[in-house]
Amino acid sequence: PEFLEARRQFLISQIISLAIKEELDTYTTDISIKWPNDIYWKEKKICGMLIENDLMGRNISQSIAGIGININQETFRQITGKEFDLFEILKNIVLRIQSYYSLLKKGNTESIVCQYEMSLFRKEGMHRFKDANGEFLARIIRVEPEGRLILEDEMLNKRGYMFKEVEYLLK
């Protein structure tokens, strides 16, 4: 995406996460995106990804996404009760990515960001998190354009985190 500035690369992550989440939504319920881009079914991770962006000047020249989805492994089969055609799912994910990508090219990033925030894992209520200073309870407020997660703790303090600076405590 030659038109996308490097500082806005989190949009690519959002688009891919949304495409996968929405495709998996067609097979089961309780699919969400655990910030920044893991896909969860209830409390279980069923998809992870790594996205590598090549830069040309201040812009991204290309993005490569490595995506691992547990489709025909035990967990997803237990969730849905059947096996799936992997090529069909891949085709649908690619079509969804293309559709979001055209929104991005038109500059319609607001709907992408909004959809992403609505899809977040544990977006409602207070949950346990851990940062360099230890554990705390907080709720998700929003995700900023560069990908920073904004939480609000019990004392109503806003806390911002980039990738790897905070973790969800799942149990």
C-alpha positions in Angstrom: 0.0 0.0 0.0 2.2 2.8 -1.3 -0.2 5.4 -0.1 -0.1 4.3 3.6 2.3 6.2 5.9 4.4 3.9 8.1 3.0 5.6 11.2 -0.5 4.3 10.2 0.6 0.7 9.8 -1.7 -0.5 12.6 -4.6 -0.1 10.2 -3.2 -3.1 8.3 -3.3 -5.2 11.4 -6.9 -4.0 12.1 -8.0 -4.9 8.6 -6.5 -8.4 8.7 -7.8 -9.1 12.2 -11.3 -7.9 11.2 -11.3 -10.1 8.1 -10.5 -13.2 10.0 -12.8 -12.5 12.9 -15.7 -11.8 10.5 -15.1 -15.0 8.5 -14.9 -17.1 11.7 -18.1 -15.3 12.9 -19.9 -17.1 10.1 -19.1 -20.5 11.7 -19.6 -19.8 15.4 -20.2 -17.1 18.0 -17.9 -15.6 20.7 -15.1 -14.7 18.3 -13.1 -11.5 19.3 -9.9 -9.7 18.6 -7.4 -9.7 21.5 -5.4 -6.5 21.1 -3.3 -6.1 19.0 -4.2 -8.9 16.6 -4.8 -12.3 18.2 -8.2 -13.9 17.4 -10.0 -15.5 20.4 -12.9 -17.9 20.7 -14.3 -17.2 24.2 -11.1 -17.4 26.3 -9.0 -19.5 23.8 -6.6 -18.2 21.3 -7.4 -19.7 17.9 -5.4 -17.5 15.6 -2.2 -15.5 15.7 -0.4 -13.4 13.1 2.8 -11.6 12.4 2.7 -8.7 9.9 5.9 -7.4 8.3 5.9 -4.1 6.6 8.5 -3.0 4.1 9.1 0.8 4.0 9.9 3.1 1.2 10.7 6.5 2.6 7.8 7.3 5.0 5.4 4.9 3.3 4.7 1.2 3.4 5.7 -0.4 0.1 4.3 -3.8 0.9 3.0 -5.9 3.8 3.4 -9.6 4.4 1.1 -11.3 6.9 1.8 -14.7 8.3 -1.5 -16.0 9.8 -2.0 -19.2 11.7 -5.6 -20.3 12.3 -6.5 -23.5 14.1 -9.3 -24.5 11.8 -9.3 -28.2 11.6 -7.5 -28.8 14.8 -9.4 -30.3 17.8 -10.5 -27.0 19.4 -12.2 -25.5 16.3 -13.8 -28.9 15.4 -15.2 -29.1 19.0 -16.5 -25.5 18.7 -18.3 -26.1 15.4 -18.7 -29.8 15.2 -17.3 -30.2 11.7 -14.4 -30.0 9.4 -13.9 -27.1 6.9 -12.6 -26.5 3.4 -9.5 -24.5 4.2 -9.3 -23.0 0.7 -12.8 -21.7 0.9 -12.0 -20.0 4.3 -8.8 -18.6 2.9 -10.6 -17.3 -0.2 -13.3 -15.6 2.0 -10.7 -14.0 4.3 -8.8 -12.6 1.3 -12.1 -11.2 -0.1 -12.8 -9.6 3.2 -9.3 -8.1 3.4 -9.7 -6.7 -0.1 -13.0 -5.2 0.9 -11.5 -3.5 4.0 -8.5 -2.5 1.9 -10.7 -0.6 -0.6 -12.2 1.3 2.4 -8.7 2.1 3.5 -7.8 3.4 0.0 -10.9 5.6 0.0 -9.7 7.1 3.3 -12.6 5.6 5.2 -10.6 4.6 8.2 -13.2 5.6 10.8 -15.4 2.6 10.0 -12.4 0.3 10.2 -11.3 1.6 13.6 -14.9 1.6 14.9 -15.5 -2.0 13.8 -12.1 -3.1 15.3 -13.0 -1.5 18.7 -16.4 -3.2 18.7 -14.7 -6.5 18.1 -12.2 -6.3 20.9 -11.8 -9.2 23.4 -13.0 -8.2 26.9 -14.2 -4.7 25.6 -16.8 -4.6 28.4 -16.2 -4.4 32.1 -13.1 -4.5 34.3 -10.4 -7.1 33.7 -7.0 -8.0 35.1 -3.9 -6.7 33.3 -0.2 -6.7 34.1 2.4 -4.1 33.2 6.0 -3.5 34.3 4.7 -2.3 37.7 2.5 -5.4 38.4 -1.1 -6.4 38.2 -4.1 -4.1 38.0 -7.8 -3.9 37.1 -8.9 -1.8 34.2 -11.3 -1.4 31.3 -10.6 -0.8 27.7 -11.3 2.8 26.6 -10.1 2.8 23.0 -7.2 2.0 20.7 -5.4 5.0 19.2 -4.5 5.2 15.5 -0.9 4.1 16.1 -2.1 1.0 18.0 -1.7 2.3 21.6 -4.2 0.6 23.9 -5.9 3.0 26.3 -7.1 1.5 29.6 -8.8 3.1 32.6 -7.9 1.7 36.0 -10.0 1.5 39.2 -8.8 5.0 40.2 -10.0 6.3 36.8 -6.4 6.9 35.7 -5.9 6.5 31.9 -3.0 4.3 31.0 -1.6 3.9 27.5 0.4 0.9 26.2 2.1 0.0 23.0 2.6 -3.7 22.0 4.3 -5.9 24.6 4.0 -3.3 27.3 0.9 -4.8 28.9 -0.6 -8.2 29.0 -4.1 -9.5 29.7 -4.3 -11.9 32.7 -6.5 -14.6 31.4 -7.1 -16.6 34.6 
